Amino acid sequence: MLIATILSAQCTDVRVNMITPELFRKYKSAADWARADLKQIEQDIRTCGFYRNKAVNIQGATRKIAKDFGGKVPSTLEELTTLPGVGRKTATVVLGNAFGIPAIACDTHVLRLSHRLQLSEHADDPVKLEFDLADIVPKKDWTLFSHLLIFHGRRICVARKPNCPACPIAEHCPAANRPDLW
């Protein structure tokens, strides 16, 4: 989950899902990634874009995991964000999806929909938005809430021209059919 999330930055899930099966057959542990040739990792992930930076971050993160965490991906926000290439968003994705620890991942879709739905006055600041959403969404639903907003943002409430007529929550949305709020 950690590697796939790092790869997903500025890349589609479809592309990441195309290359990860082979990657995970080739690299089975943090130690495998840590001792791999950096140029080979770059080649293996080239189609995900920004592959040089991602390769450096993946190898740096896996080396730290192997050295400092006994080869196991850490399961706290504080520890995850010490890994190279792992910011708060990546850490919350891993916590919620790999460890089942409730977490709100504020990606571009969550930011956009939070703004349009006026869920927070901090919809332009991922960290402040995360805390605002945590105050209004039951903790047990944090991870699911992120997934639902992301799903809705990809399929209906898209960035440039949301499909308000097809939106099941349009009647509750302050931005529905209001381009000035997009």
VMD Tcl script that builds the backbone (N, CA, C; Angstrom):
set m [mol new atoms 546]
animate dup $m
set s [atomselect $m all]
$s set {name element resname resid chain x y z} {
  {N N MET 1 A 0.829 -1.187 0.000}
  {CA C MET 1 A 0.000 0.000 0.000}
  {C C MET 1 A 0.876 1.254 0.000}
  {N N LEU 2 A 1.926 1.241 0.793}
  {CA C LEU 2 A 2.808 2.413 0.856}
  {C C LEU 2 A 3.446 2.694 -0.498}
  {N N ILE 3 A 3.995 1.678 -1.132}
  {CA C ILE 3 A 4.654 1.862 -2.425}
  {C C ILE 3 A 3.634 2.341 -3.460}
  {N N ALA 4 A 2.485 1.720 -3.518}
  {CA C ALA 4 A 1.454 2.107 -4.486}
  {C C ALA 4 A 1.003 3.545 -4.256}
  {N N THR 5 A 0.911 3.959 -3.017}
  {CA C THR 5 A 0.481 5.324 -2.719}
  {C C THR 5 A 1.552 6.326 -3.132}
  {N N ILE 6 A 2.801 6.006 -2.896}
  {CA C ILE 6 A 3.884 6.883 -3.359}
  {C C ILE 6 A 3.848 6.977 -4.887}
  {N N LEU 7 A 3.631 5.868 -5.559}
  {CA C LEU 7 A 3.579 5.867 -7.021}
  {C C LEU 7 A 2.384 6.648 -7.558}
  {N N SER 8 A 1.312 6.726 -6.793}
  {CA C SER 8 A 0.076 7.340 -7.285}
  {C C SER 8 A 0.131 8.867 -7.381}
  {N N ALA 9 A 1.140 9.488 -6.804}
  {CA C ALA 9 A 1.241 10.948 -6.886}
  {C C ALA 9 A 1.366 11.373 -8.348}
  {N N GLN 10 A 0.489 12.248 -8.774}
  {CA C GLN 10 A 0.495 12.754 -10.149}
  {C C GLN 10 A 0.419 11.625 -11.176}
  {N N CYS 11 A -0.309 10.571 -10.822}
  {CA C CYS 11 A -0.448 9.414 -11.700}
  {C C CYS 11 A -1.816 8.794 -11.455}
  {N N THR 12 A -2.379 8.175 -12.464}
  {CA C THR 12 A -3.693 7.567 -12.288}
  {C C THR 12 A -3.591 6.234 -11.559}
  {N N ASP 13 A -4.655 5.883 -10.874}
  {CA C ASP 13 A -4.723 4.576 -10.224}
  {C C ASP 13 A -4.639 3.460 -11.259}
  {N N VAL 14 A -5.208 3.698 -12.427}
  {CA C VAL 14 A -5.164 2.690 -13.492}
  {C C VAL 14 A -3.715 2.361 -13.842}
  {N N ARG 15 A -2.899 3.385 -14.025}
  {CA C ARG 15 A -1.484 3.174 -14.370}
  {C C ARG 15 A -0.761 2.453 -13.226}
  {N N VAL 16 A -0.969 2.912 -12.002}
  {CA C VAL 16 A -0.314 2.273 -10.847}
  {C C VAL 16 A -0.714 0.809 -10.769}
  {N N ASN 17 A -1.995 0.526 -10.953}
  {CA C ASN 17 A -2.473 -0.853 -10.871}
  {C C ASN 17 A -1.945 -1.723 -12.008}
  {N N MET 18 A -1.529 -1.101 -13.113}
  {CA C MET 18 A -0.945 -1.865 -14.221}
  {C C MET 18 A 0.460 -2.361 -13.877}
  {N N ILE 19 A 1.211 -1.559 -13.129}
  {CA C ILE 19 A 2.614 -1.944 -12.888}
  {C C ILE 19 A 2.866 -2.615 -11.541}
  {N N THR 20 A 1.972 -2.424 -10.575}
  {CA C THR 20 A 2.262 -2.967 -9.242}
  {C C THR 20 A 2.284 -4.498 -9.162}
  {N N PRO 21 A 1.471 -5.234 -9.904}
  {CA C PRO 21 A 1.583 -6.703 -9.760}
  {C C PRO 21 A 3.005 -7.214 -10.041}
  {N N GLU 22 A 3.606 -6.735 -11.108}
  {CA C GLU 22 A 4.967 -7.173 -11.436}
  {C C GLU 22 A 5.970 -6.656 -10.404}
  {N N LEU 23 A 5.782 -5.398 -9.963}
  {CA C LEU 23 A 6.680 -4.835 -8.939}
  {C C LEU 23 A 6.667 -5.683 -7.676}
  {N N PHE 24 A 5.482 -6.067 -7.241}
  {CA C PHE 24 A 5.373 -6.780 -5.973}
  {C C PHE 24 A 5.773 -8.250 -6.092}
  {N N ARG 25 A 5.832 -8.781 -7.324}
  {CA C ARG 25 A 6.427 -10.105 -7.525}
  {C C ARG 25 A 7.950 -10.001 -7.440}
  {N N LYS 26 A 8.474 -8.893 -7.940}
  {CA C LYS 26 A 9.918 -8.689 -7.995}
  {C C LYS 26 A 10.489 -8.267 -6.644}
  {N N TYR 27 A 9.816 -7.327 -5.986}
  {CA C TYR 27 A 10.278 -6.797 -4.701}
  {C C TYR 27 A 9.272 -7.218 -3.634}
  {N N LYS 28 A 9.651 -8.207 -2.830}
  {CA C LYS 28 A 8.713 -8.788 -1.866}
  {C C LYS 28 A 8.815 -8.206 -0.458}
  {N N SER 29 A 9.864 -7.437 -0.203}
  {CA C SER 29 A 10.054 -6.902 1.156}
  {C C SER 29 A 10.722 -5.533 1.078}
  {N N ALA 30 A 10.710 -4.847 2.186}
  {CA C ALA 30 A 11.404 -3.555 2.262}
  {C C ALA 30 A 12.884 -3.753 1.948}
  {N N ALA 31 A 13.451 -4.843 2.413}
  {CA C ALA 31 A 14.868 -5.109 2.162}
  {C C ALA 31 A 15.148 -5.288 0.667}
  {N N ASP 32 A 14.224 -5.924 -0.065}
  {CA C ASP 32 A 14.400 -6.089 -1.510}
  {C C ASP 32 A 14.472 -4.728 -2.203}
  {N N TRP 33 A 13.562 -3.831 -1.836}
  {CA C TRP 33 A 13.569 -2.476 -2.407}
  {C C TRP 33 A 14.831 -1.733 -1.981}
  {N N ALA 34 A 15.195 -1.882 -0.731}
  {CA C ALA 34 A 16.326 -1.131 -0.173}
  {C C ALA 34 A 17.644 -1.475 -0.848}
  {N N ARG 35 A 17.834 -2.726 -1.201}
  {CA C ARG 35 A 19.115 -3.121 -1.793}
  {C C ARG 35 A 19.080 -3.180 -3.323}
  {N N ALA 36 A 17.938 -2.882 -3.913}
  {CA C ALA 36 A 17.837 -2.896 -5.375}
  {C C ALA 36 A 18.649 -1.755 -5.983}
  {N N ASP 37 A 19.045 -1.934 -7.213}
  {CA C ASP 37 A 19.741 -0.889 -7.953}
  {C C ASP 37 A 18.739 0.237 -8.244}
  {N N LEU 38 A 19.102 1.456 -7.897}
  {CA C LEU 38 A 18.202 2.604 -8.068}
  {C C LEU 38 A 17.774 2.764 -9.528}
  {N N LYS 39 A 18.699 2.590 -10.442}
  {CA C LYS 39 A 18.374 2.715 -11.871}
  {C C LYS 39 A 17.352 1.658 -12.294}
  {N N GLN 40 A 17.442 0.481 -11.697}
  {CA C GLN 40 A 16.473 -0.566 -12.021}
  {C C GLN 40 A 15.086 -0.197 -11.493}
  {N N ILE 41 A 15.026 0.346 -10.279}
  {CA C ILE 41 A 13.731 0.793 -9.751}
  {C C ILE 41 A 13.156 1.866 -10.670}
  {N N GLU 42 A 13.996 2.810 -11.095}
  {CA C GLU 42 A 13.535 3.853 -12.012}
  {C C GLU 42 A 12.909 3.236 -13.257}
  {N N GLN 43 A 13.593 2.253 -13.833}
  {CA C GLN 43 A 13.058 1.590 -15.036}
  {C C GLN 43 A 11.741 0.888 -14.734}
  {N N ASP 44 A 11.671 0.257 -13.575}
  {CA C ASP 44 A 10.476 -0.496 -13.211}
  {C C ASP 44 A 9.250 0.395 -13.006}
  {N N ILE 45 A 9.466 1.640 -12.614}
  {CA C ILE 45 A 8.335 2.532 -12.320}
  {C C ILE 45 A 8.230 3.689 -13.313}
  {N N ARG 46 A 9.007 3.651 -14.355}
  {CA C ARG 46 A 9.120 4.758 -15.315}
  {C C ARG 46 A 7.766 5.284 -15.801}
  {N N THR 47 A 6.824 4.401 -16.056}
  {CA C THR 47 A 5.547 4.819 -16.637}
  {C C THR 47 A 4.649 5.575 -15.657}
  {N N CYS 48 A 5.045 5.645 -14.398}
  {CA C CYS 48 A 4.235 6.368 -13.404}
  {C C CYS 48 A 4.550 7.861 -13.355}
  {N N GLY 49 A 5.521 8.305 -14.116}
  {CA C GLY 49 A 5.863 9.727 -14.087}
  {C C GLY 49 A 6.653 10.078 -12.836}
  {N N PHE 50 A 7.451 11.122 -12.940}
  {CA C PHE 50 A 8.304 11.567 -11.830}
  {C C PHE 50 A 9.068 10.392 -11.228}
  {N N TYR 51 A 9.417 9.453 -12.095}
  {CA C TYR 51 A 9.969 8.179 -11.642}
  {C C TYR 51 A 11.307 8.318 -10.919}
  {N N ARG 52 A 12.109 9.292 -11.276}
  {CA C ARG 52 A 13.396 9.441 -10.585}
  {C C ARG 52 A 13.179 9.814 -9.118}
  {N N ASN 53 A 12.359 10.829 -8.875}
  {CA C ASN 53 A 12.072 11.229 -7.486}
  {C C ASN 53 A 11.374 10.114 -6.720}
  {N N LYS 54 A 10.420 9.471 -7.375}
  {CA C LYS 54 A 9.695 8.390 -6.711}
  {C C LYS 54 A 10.637 7.239 -6.360}
  {N N ALA 55 A 11.551 6.913 -7.260}
  {CA C ALA 55 A 12.502 5.829 -6.988}
  {C C ALA 55 A 13.387 6.164 -5.791}
  {N N VAL 56 A 13.886 7.397 -5.743}
  {CA C VAL 56 A 14.713 7.829 -4.611}
  {C C VAL 56 A 13.906 7.746 -3.315}
  {N N ASN 57 A 12.652 8.223 -3.355}
  {CA C ASN 57 A 11.819 8.198 -2.147}
  {C C ASN 57 A 11.464 6.779 -1.723}
  {N N ILE 58 A 11.139 5.939 -2.685}
  {CA C ILE 58 A 10.807 4.547 -2.358}
  {C C ILE 58 A 12.009 3.852 -1.734}
  {N N GLN 59 A 13.167 4.039 -2.341}
  {CA C GLN 59 A 14.341 3.376 -1.785}
  {C C GLN 59 A 14.697 3.964 -0.421}
  {N N GLY 60 A 14.588 5.272 -0.271}
  {CA C GLY 60 A 14.863 5.887 1.029}
  {C C GLY 60 A 13.897 5.415 2.099}
  {N N ALA 61 A 12.618 5.341 1.749}
  {CA C ALA 61 A 11.604 4.883 2.712}
  {C C ALA 61 A 11.834 3.430 3.089}
  {N N THR 62 A 12.114 2.591 2.105}
  {CA C THR 62 A 12.296 1.165 2.408}
  {C C THR 62 A 13.586 0.911 3.176}
  {N N ARG 63 A 14.603 1.699 2.922}
  {CA C ARG 63 A 15.829 1.564 3.719}
  {C C ARG 63 A 15.558 1.917 5.178}
  {N N LYS 64 A 14.809 2.987 5.385}
  {CA C LYS 64 A 14.474 3.391 6.759}
  {C C LYS 64 A 13.580 2.343 7.426}
  {N N ILE 65 A 12.647 1.793 6.665}
  {CA C ILE 65 A 11.775 0.740 7.200}
  {C C ILE 65 A 12.608 -0.476 7.603}
  {N N ALA 66 A 13.531 -0.866 6.733}
  {CA C ALA 66 A 14.383 -2.028 7.027}
  {C C ALA 66 A 15.272 -1.765 8.234}
  {N N LYS 67 A 15.835 -0.569 8.302}
  {CA C LYS 67 A 16.794 -0.241 9.361}
  {C C LYS 67 A 16.128 0.101 10.693}
  {N N ASP 68 A 15.118 0.965 10.650}
  {CA C ASP 68 A 14.547 1.514 11.890}
  {C C ASP 68 A 13.276 0.828 12.365}
  {N N PHE 69 A 12.600 0.099 11.464}
  {CA C PHE 69 A 11.303 -0.475 11.838}
  {C C PHE 69 A 11.241 -1.986 11.638}
  {N N GLY 70 A 12.402 -2.612 11.618}
  {CA C GLY 70 A 12.450 -4.075 11.524}
  {C C GLY 70 A 11.822 -4.637 10.258}
  {N N GLY 71 A 11.803 -3.848 9.195}
  {CA C GLY 71 A 11.249 -4.322 7.934}
  {C C GLY 71 A 9.743 -4.190 7.822}
  {N N LYS 72 A 9.106 -3.656 8.838}
  {CA C LYS 72 A 7.642 -3.496 8.847}
  {C C LYS 72 A 7.279 -2.029 8.663}
  {N N VAL 73 A 6.292 -1.779 7.831}
  {CA C VAL 73 A 5.809 -0.412 7.643}
  {C C VAL 73 A 5.231 0.066 8.966}
  {N N PRO 74 A 5.662 1.231 9.444}
  {CA C PRO 74 A 5.132 1.724 10.718}
  {C C PRO 74 A 3.647 2.058 10.610}
  {N N SER 75 A 2.978 2.040 11.747}
  {CA C SER 75 A 1.516 2.204 11.746}
  {C C SER 75 A 1.042 3.436 12.508}
  {N N THR 76 A 1.883 4.449 12.603}
  {CA C THR 76 A 1.428 5.717 13.189}
  {C C THR 76 A 1.739 6.840 12.213}
  {N N LEU 77 A 0.956 7.878 12.285}
  {CA C LEU 77 A 1.164 9.045 11.432}
  {C C LEU 77 A 2.549 9.627 11.661}
  {N N GLU 78 A 2.930 9.713 12.907}
  {CA C GLU 78 A 4.222 10.306 13.250}
  {C C GLU 78 A 5.380 9.514 12.654}
  {N N GLU 79 A 5.326 8.202 12.751}
  {CA C GLU 79 A 6.402 7.373 12.195}
  {C C GLU 79 A 6.371 7.353 10.668}
  {N N LEU 80 A 5.196 7.225 10.092}
  {CA C LEU 80 A 5.090 7.193 8.634}
  {C C LEU 80 A 5.661 8.464 8.003}
  {N N THR 81 A 5.387 9.597 8.610}
  {CA C THR 81 A 5.840 10.857 8.009}
  {C C THR 81 A 7.335 11.102 8.210}
  {N N THR 82 A 8.022 10.196 8.881}
  {CA C THR 82 A 9.488 10.298 8.941}
  {C C THR 82 A 10.130 9.636 7.721}
  {N N LEU 83 A 9.341 8.894 6.964}
  {CA C LEU 83 A 9.865 8.189 5.798}
  {C C LEU 83 A 10.014 9.149 4.617}
  {N N PRO 84 A 11.104 9.059 3.875}
  {CA C PRO 84 A 11.271 9.903 2.690}
  {C C PRO 84 A 10.097 9.737 1.722}
  {N N GLY 85 A 9.579 10.853 1.235}
  {CA C GLY 85 A 8.496 10.825 0.262}
  {C C GLY 85 A 7.123 10.580 0.843}
  {N N VAL 86 A 7.034 10.503 2.165}
  {CA C VAL 86 A 5.737 10.236 2.798}
  {C C VAL 86 A 5.292 11.468 3.566}
  {N N GLY 87 A 4.292 12.135 3.020}
  {CA C GLY 87 A 3.682 13.268 3.691}
  {C C GLY 87 A 2.411 12.827 4.386}
  {N N ARG 88 A 1.718 13.782 4.886}
  {CA C ARG 88 A 0.514 13.503 5.662}
  {C C ARG 88 A -0.541 12.760 4.829}
  {N N LYS 89 A -0.732 13.172 3.573}
  {CA C LYS 89 A -1.751 12.520 2.750}
  {C C LYS 89 A -1.411 11.049 2.525}
  {N N THR 90 A -0.187 10.758 2.146}
  {CA C THR 90 A 0.223 9.366 1.940}
  {C C THR 90 A 0.075 8.579 3.237}
  {N N ALA 91 A 0.481 9.173 4.339}
  {CA C ALA 91 A 0.382 8.489 5.633}
  {C C ALA 91 A -1.065 8.167 5.985}
  {N N THR 92 A -1.986 9.109 5.743}
  {CA C THR 92 A -3.390 8.844 6.084}
  {C C THR 92 A -3.991 7.779 5.173}
  {N N VAL 93 A -3.576 7.746 3.918}
  {CA C VAL 93 A -4.047 6.687 3.015}
  {C C VAL 93 A -3.591 5.323 3.531}
  {N N VAL 94 A -2.336 5.226 3.919}
  {CA C VAL 94 A -1.793 3.963 4.420}
  {C C VAL 94 A -2.466 3.574 5.736}
  {N N LEU 95 A -2.615 4.517 6.640}
  {CA C LEU 95 A -3.264 4.207 7.922}
  {C C LEU 95 A -4.675 3.664 7.713}
  {N N GLY 96 A -5.453 4.359 6.893}
  {CA C GLY 96 A -6.848 3.972 6.700}
  {C C GLY 96 A -7.023 2.683 5.923}
  {N N ASN 97 A -6.187 2.484 4.922}
  {CA C ASN 97 A -6.399 1.351 4.025}
  {C C ASN 97 A -5.564 0.128 4.357}
  {N N ALA 98 A -4.359 0.308 4.844}
  {CA C ALA 98 A -3.513 -0.845 5.165}
  {C C ALA 98 A -3.702 -1.313 6.604}
  {N N PHE 99 A -3.939 -0.354 7.492}
  {CA C PHE 99 A -4.013 -0.709 8.913}
  {C C PHE 99 A -5.413 -0.615 9.504}
  {N N GLY 100 A -6.375 -0.117 8.748}
  {CA C GLY 100 A -7.739 0.003 9.267}
  {C C GLY 100 A -7.859 1.025 10.381}
  {N N ILE 101 A -6.930 1.964 10.440}
  {CA C ILE 101 A -6.961 3.026 11.449}
  {C C ILE 101 A -7.675 4.217 10.816}
  {N N PRO 102 A -8.783 4.658 11.385}
  {CA C PRO 102 A -9.531 5.747 10.767}
  {C C PRO 102 A -8.642 6.962 10.481}
  {N N ALA 103 A -8.740 7.447 9.231}
  {CA C ALA 103 A -7.943 8.591 8.812}
  {C C ALA 103 A -8.636 9.278 7.641}
  {N N ILE 104 A -8.536 10.578 7.613}
  {CA C ILE 104 A -9.088 11.370 6.517}
  {C C ILE 104 A -7.942 11.776 5.603}
  {N N ALA 105 A -7.998 11.302 4.370}
  {CA C ALA 105 A -6.971 11.644 3.381}
  {C C ALA 105 A -7.491 12.806 2.544}
  {N N CYS 106 A -6.828 13.933 2.638}
  {CA C CYS 106 A -7.273 15.132 1.927}
  {C C CYS 106 A -6.526 15.288 0.610}
  {N N ASP 107 A -7.038 14.619 -0.406}
  {CA C ASP 107 A -6.451 14.769 -1.734}
  {C C ASP 107 A -7.182 15.884 -2.478}
  {N N THR 108 A -6.870 16.037 -3.754}
  {CA C THR 108 A -7.451 17.121 -4.536}
  {C C THR 108 A -8.974 17.042 -4.610}
  {N N HIS 109 A -9.518 15.824 -4.674}
  {CA C HIS 109 A -10.968 15.658 -4.742}
  {C C HIS 109 A -11.627 16.046 -3.426}
  {N N VAL 110 A -11.041 15.630 -2.323}
  {CA C VAL 110 A -11.589 15.967 -1.004}
  {C C VAL 110 A -11.541 17.480 -0.791}
  {N N LEU 111 A -10.459 18.100 -1.208}
  {CA C LEU 111 A -10.359 19.561 -1.102}
  {C C LEU 111 A -11.449 20.233 -1.935}
  {N N ARG 112 A -11.575 19.817 -3.190}
  {CA C ARG 112 A -12.545 20.438 -4.100}
  {C C ARG 112 A -13.970 20.256 -3.597}
  {N N LEU 113 A -14.334 19.030 -3.227}
  {CA C LEU 113 A -15.697 18.797 -2.785}
  {C C LEU 113 A -16.000 19.462 -1.447}
  {N N SER 114 A -15.025 19.525 -0.570}
  {CA C SER 114 A -15.227 20.216 0.709}
  {C C SER 114 A -15.490 21.690 0.483}
  {N N HIS 115 A -14.819 22.265 -0.511}
  {CA C HIS 115 A -15.067 23.665 -0.869}
  {C C HIS 115 A -16.476 23.822 -1.440}
  {N N ARG 116 A -16.815 23.002 -2.414}
  {CA C ARG 116 A -18.125 23.116 -3.063}
  {C C ARG 116 A -19.274 22.849 -2.102}
  {N N LEU 117 A -19.082 21.915 -1.199}
  {CA C LEU 117 A -20.120 21.596 -0.216}
  {C C LEU 117 A -20.073 22.521 1.010}
  {N N GLN 118 A -19.073 23.377 1.025}
  {CA C GLN 118 A -18.856 24.318 2.124}
  {C C GLN 118 A -18.799 23.602 3.479}
  {N N LEU 119 A -18.009 22.526 3.494}
  {CA C LEU 119 A -17.834 21.758 4.722}
  {C C LEU 119 A -16.841 22.410 5.677}
  {N N SER 120 A -16.028 23.306 5.127}
  {CA C SER 120 A -15.008 23.960 5.936}
  {C C SER 120 A -14.596 25.253 5.257}
  {N N GLU 121 A -14.217 26.217 6.062}
  {CA C GLU 121 A -13.668 27.441 5.480}
  {C C GLU 121 A -12.186 27.263 5.170}
  {N N HIS 122 A -11.655 26.088 5.465}
  {CA C HIS 122 A -10.239 25.790 5.231}
  {C C HIS 122 A -10.050 24.780 4.108}
  {N N ALA 123 A -10.933 24.785 3.122}
  {CA C ALA 123 A -10.863 23.795 2.042}
  {C C ALA 123 A -9.655 23.989 1.135}
  {N N ASP 124 A -8.857 25.004 1.398}
  {CA C ASP 124 A -7.637 25.203 0.611}
  {C C ASP 124 A -6.386 24.775 1.380}
  {N N ASP 125 A -6.566 24.305 2.598}
  {CA C ASP 125 A -5.452 23.882 3.453}
  {C C ASP 125 A -5.714 22.448 3.915}
  {N N PRO 126 A -5.004 21.461 3.339}
  {CA C PRO 126 A -5.307 20.060 3.647}
  {C C PRO 126 A -5.270 19.698 5.130}
  {N N VAL 127 A -4.327 20.241 5.870}
  {CA C VAL 127 A -4.227 19.876 7.287}
  {C C VAL 127 A -5.391 20.472 8.089}
  {N N LYS 128 A -5.661 21.744 7.877}
  {CA C LYS 128 A -6.793 22.368 8.586}
  {C C LYS 128 A -8.106 21.715 8.174}
  {N N LEU 129 A -8.230 21.397 6.880}
  {CA C LEU 129 A -9.446 20.735 6.407}
  {C C LEU 129 A -9.601 19.371 7.076}
  {N N GLU 130 A -8.515 18.631 7.168}
  {CA C GLU 130 A -8.570 17.315 7.815}
  {C C GLU 130 A -9.129 17.436 9.233}
  {N N PHE 131 A -8.653 18.416 9.981}
  {CA C PHE 131 A -9.137 18.589 11.348}
  {C C PHE 131 A -10.597 19.044 11.380}
  {N N ASP 132 A -10.996 19.908 10.447}
  {CA C ASP 132 A -12.398 20.340 10.391}
  {C C ASP 132 A -13.311 19.165 10.063}
  {N N LEU 133 A -12.918 18.348 9.092}
  {CA C LEU 133 A -13.734 17.189 8.729}
  {C C LEU 133 A -13.792 16.186 9.876}
  {N N ALA 134 A -12.709 16.035 10.595}
  {CA C ALA 134 A -12.692 15.121 11.747}
  {C C ALA 134 A -13.700 15.548 12.809}
  {N N ASP 135 A -13.978 16.839 12.863}
  {CA C ASP 135 A -14.960 17.343 13.833}
  {C C ASP 135 A -16.402 17.065 13.420}
  {N N ILE 136 A -16.651 16.872 12.122}
  {CA C ILE 136 A -18.045 16.702 11.674}
  {C C ILE 136 A -18.373 15.291 11.178}
  {N N VAL 137 A -17.351 14.478 10.953}
  {CA C VAL 137 A -17.561 13.102 10.483}
  {C C VAL 137 A -17.212 12.154 11.629}
  {N N PRO 138 A -18.091 11.198 11.938}
  {CA C PRO 138 A -17.753 10.240 12.999}
  {C C PRO 138 A -16.442 9.520 12.684}
  {N N LYS 139 A -15.612 9.344 13.688}
  {CA C LYS 139 A -14.282 8.763 13.498}
  {C C LYS 139 A -14.323 7.420 12.769}
  {N N LYS 140 A -15.280 6.599 13.086}
  {CA C LYS 140 A -15.381 5.286 12.453}
  {C C LYS 140 A -15.580 5.390 10.939}
  {N N ASP 141 A -16.019 6.554 10.448}
  {CA C ASP 141 A -16.312 6.747 9.028}
  {C C ASP 141 A -15.263 7.567 8.283}
  {N N TRP 142 A -14.187 7.961 8.936}
  {CA C TRP 142 A -13.207 8.846 8.301}
  {C C TRP 142 A -12.657 8.284 6.988}
  {N N THR 143 A -12.204 7.055 7.003}
  {CA C THR 143 A -11.603 6.481 5.798}
  {C C THR 143 A -12.647 6.340 4.696}
  {N N LEU 144 A -13.809 5.830 5.030}
  {CA C LEU 144 A -14.887 5.680 4.059}
  {C C LEU 144 A -15.301 7.043 3.503}
  {N N PHE 145 A -15.393 8.044 4.350}
  {CA C PHE 145 A -15.768 9.394 3.914}
  {C C PHE 145 A -14.796 9.892 2.845}
  {N N SER 146 A -13.511 9.708 3.077}
  {CA C SER 146 A -12.509 10.108 2.079}
  {C C SER 146 A -12.756 9.372 0.771}
  {N N HIS 147 A -12.973 8.062 0.845}
  {CA C HIS 147 A -13.206 7.270 -0.363}
  {C C HIS 147 A -14.444 7.750 -1.116}
  {N N LEU 148 A -15.496 8.055 -0.378}
  {CA C LEU 148 A -16.736 8.498 -1.032}
  {C C LEU 148 A -16.547 9.841 -1.733}
  {N N LEU 149 A -15.864 10.770 -1.078}
  {CA C LEU 149 A -15.625 12.054 -1.727}
  {C C LEU 149 A -14.732 11.883 -2.958}
  {N N ILE 150 A -13.714 11.061 -2.855}
  {CA C ILE 150 A -12.825 10.825 -3.988}
  {C C ILE 150 A -13.598 10.191 -5.147}
  {N N PHE 151 A -14.387 9.190 -4.852}
  {CA C PHE 151 A -15.194 8.525 -5.877}
  {C C PHE 151 A -16.133 9.525 -6.548}
  {N N HIS 152 A -16.826 10.296 -5.750}
  {CA C HIS 152 A -17.777 11.292 -6.273}
  {C C HIS 152 A -17.043 12.362 -7.086}
  {N N GLY 153 A -15.881 12.770 -6.613}
  {CA C GLY 153 A -15.103 13.790 -7.308}
  {C C GLY 153 A -14.527 13.313 -8.625}
  {N N ARG 154 A -14.288 12.041 -8.742}
  {CA C ARG 154 A -13.755 11.493 -9.998}
  {C C ARG 154 A -14.847 11.261 -11.029}
  {N N ARG 155 A -16.040 10.949 -10.569}
  {CA C ARG 155 A -17.079 10.529 -11.501}
  {C C ARG 155 A -18.168 11.552 -11.754}
  {N N ILE 156 A -18.482 12.391 -10.794}
  {CA C ILE 156 A -19.593 13.332 -10.972}
  {C C ILE 156 A -19.152 14.770 -10.742}
  {N N CYS 157 A -18.574 15.031 -9.608}
  {CA C CYS 157 A -18.211 16.410 -9.251}
  {C C CYS 157 A -16.767 16.691 -9.683}
  {N N VAL 158 A -16.554 16.583 -10.998}
  {CA C VAL 158 A -15.223 16.756 -11.562}
  {C C VAL 158 A -14.808 18.223 -11.508}
  {N N ALA 159 A -13.530 18.458 -11.684}
  {CA C ALA 159 A -12.982 19.799 -11.474}
  {C C ALA 159 A -13.564 20.855 -12.406}
  {N N ARG 160 A -13.519 20.624 -13.692}
  {CA C ARG 160 A -13.868 21.691 -14.632}
  {C C ARG 160 A -15.354 21.878 -14.854}
  {N N LYS 161 A -16.081 20.783 -14.940}
  {CA C LYS 161 A -17.518 20.896 -15.212}
  {C C LYS 161 A -18.261 19.787 -14.491}
  {N N PRO 162 A -18.628 20.045 -13.254}
  {CA C PRO 162 A -19.339 18.999 -12.506}
  {C C PRO 162 A -20.675 18.671 -13.170}
  {N N ASN 163 A -21.055 17.410 -13.056}
  {CA C ASN 163 A -22.299 16.939 -13.645}
  {C C ASN 163 A -23.423 17.071 -12.616}
  {N N CYS 164 A -23.797 18.296 -12.324}
  {CA C CYS 164 A -24.809 18.554 -11.298}
  {C C CYS 164 A -26.148 17.864 -11.580}
  {N N PRO 165 A -26.611 17.789 -12.845}
  {CA C PRO 165 A -27.882 17.094 -13.090}
  {C C PRO 165 A -27.863 15.618 -12.676}
  {N N ALA 166 A -26.705 14.991 -12.715}
  {CA C ALA 166 A -26.607 13.578 -12.341}
  {C C ALA 166 A -26.222 13.387 -10.876}
  {N N CYS 167 A -26.026 14.464 -10.154}
  {CA C CYS 167 A -25.528 14.372 -8.787}
  {C C CYS 167 A -26.630 13.997 -7.801}
  {N N PRO 168 A -26.424 12.925 -7.038}
  {CA C PRO 168 A -27.447 12.513 -6.070}
  {C C PRO 168 A -27.537 13.432 -4.848}
  {N N ILE 169 A -26.577 14.320 -4.663}
  {CA C ILE 169 A -26.637 15.229 -3.517}
  {C C ILE 169 A -26.758 16.693 -3.945}
  {N N ALA 170 A -27.094 16.929 -5.203}
  {CA C ALA 170 A -27.163 18.298 -5.729}
  {C C ALA 170 A -28.097 19.186 -4.903}
  {N N GLU 171 A -29.204 18.624 -4.436}
  {CA C GLU 171 A -30.158 19.449 -3.682}
  {C C GLU 171 A -29.579 19.939 -2.350}
  {N N HIS 172 A -28.510 19.307 -1.896}
  {CA C HIS 172 A -27.865 19.712 -0.645}
  {C C HIS 172 A -26.569 20.483 -0.876}
  {N N CYS 173 A -26.220 20.686 -2.140}
  {CA C CYS 173 A -24.925 21.268 -2.478}
  {C C CYS 173 A -25.040 22.755 -2.800}
  {N N PRO 174 A -24.361 23.592 -2.036}
  {CA C PRO 174 A -24.398 25.026 -2.306}
  {C C PRO 174 A -23.852 25.394 -3.691}
  {N N ALA 175 A -22.987 24.563 -4.241}
  {CA C ALA 175 A -22.345 24.878 -5.527}
  {C C ALA 175 A -23.085 24.289 -6.722}
  {N N ALA 176 A -24.110 23.490 -6.486}
  {CA C ALA 176 A -24.821 22.844 -7.594}
  {C C ALA 176 A -25.295 23.902 -8.577}
  {N N ASN 177 A -24.910 23.712 -9.808}
  {CA C ASN 177 A -25.297 24.622 -10.883}
  {C C ASN 177 A -24.900 26.078 -10.631}
  {N N ARG 178 A -23.857 26.277 -9.818}
  {CA C ARG 178 A -23.356 27.634 -9.512}
  {C C ARG 178 A -21.891 27.710 -9.879}
  {N N PRO 179 A -21.583 27.917 -11.149}
  {CA C PRO 179 A -20.178 27.977 -11.585}
  {C C PRO 179 A -19.328 28.963 -10.794}
  {N N ASP 180 A -19.942 29.981 -10.218}
  {CA C ASP 180 A -19.163 30.928 -9.417}
  {C C ASP 180 A -18.579 30.284 -8.166}
  {N N LEU 181 A -19.136 29.157 -7.749}
  {CA C LEU 181 A -18.620 28.443 -6.569}
  {C C LEU 181 A -17.711 27.268 -6.940}
  {N N TRP 182 A -17.497 27.056 -8.222}
  {CA C TRP 182 A -16.640 25.948 -8.647}
  {C C TRP 182 A -15.221 26.367 -8.475}
}
mol reanalyze $m
mol bondsrecalc $m
mol representation Tube
mol addrep $m
